[in-house]
Every structure is written in C-alpha cells, then in structure tokens.
Amino acid sequence: MNSDPNIIKIILEWLYTMFGIAKSEIVFRLYAHKVYSDEFPDKYWSECLGISISQLRPTIYKPTVHSLKKNLNYKGCMRVELRGSDVYWKVMKWRDMLYKSF
C-alpha cells in the first residue's frame, strides 16, 4: 500500500516480471479521506496504473474532521492484493536470504 503511484508501478512491474502475475490476478483497493471524494481518485489511479475501474474494489473513504485539503497532490493510498500464499512465501524467503547476506 502506498500513496505514490510510482512506487505502486514498481511493485506491479516486480510482480509481473519476477512472478509472472497477470494484471487480472491482482485486486486493487483505494483508501482516501472523504474530503477528496469529489476528485474521483479511483479514476486517477486507474488511468495512472493502466487498469480498468472494474478491477478496483469499492473505494474506502475515511472520515476526517478536516474540511480543507492539506495536500493537493494526494489521491489516496492504493492497496495491491494477491490471492493465495505462493508469492508471500517466496518474498519471505528472499527477505531471509537478504538479511543473512548482511
């Protein structure tokens, strides 16, 4: 999960390249503050990541006491989800190997 589209793009490219995962196997969910809902952040993210809006689960709008936007560039946080545990266990093994090498 991250609010930086470039970080999400790197994560996606890593999943496509290292694991051969197709876009259709990934589930996306956007979390944003309610004050940003009028900016259609789901449309922004779908265009930015090259995915259809239908691949996004319903956006979770978090309540906020603020009525003014503090960060005009903020478009929410995108969560990338995969089904199953195969990738998880491979990543954990890589993490362990990397840790041992230092």
Residue pairs with C-beta under 8 A, 6 or more apart in sequence:
1 31
1 77
1 78
1 79
1 80
2 8
2 11
2 77
2 78
3 74
3 75
3 76
3 77
3 78
5 45
5 48
5 49
5 75
5 78
8 49
8 78
8 80
9 48
9 49
11 80
12 23
12 26
12 49
12 80
15 21
15 26
15 80
15 82
15 87
16 22
16 23
19 87
19 90
21 82
21 87
23 50
23 51
23 55
24 55
25 82
25 83
26 55
26 80
26 81
26 82
27 55
27 57
27 80
27 81
27 82
27 83
28 45
28 49
28 51
28 55
28 56
28 57
28 78
28 79
28 80
28 81
29 56
29 57
29 58
29 59
29 60
29 78
29 79
29 81
30 41
30 42
30 45
30 56
30 59
30 60
30 76
30 77
30 78
30 79
31 59
31 60
31 62
31 76
31 77
31 79
32 41
32 59
32 60
32 61
32 62
32 74
32 75
32 76
32 77
33 61
33 62
33 63
33 64
33 66
33 74
33 76
34 61
34 62
34 63
34 64
35 64
35 66
35 67
35 68
35 69
36 69
36 74
36 75
36 76
37 59
37 61
39 75
41 59
41 75
41 76
42 53
42 56
42 59
43 53
44 75
45 51
45 56
45 75
45 76
45 78
46 52
46 53
46 55
46 56
49 78
59 76
82 88
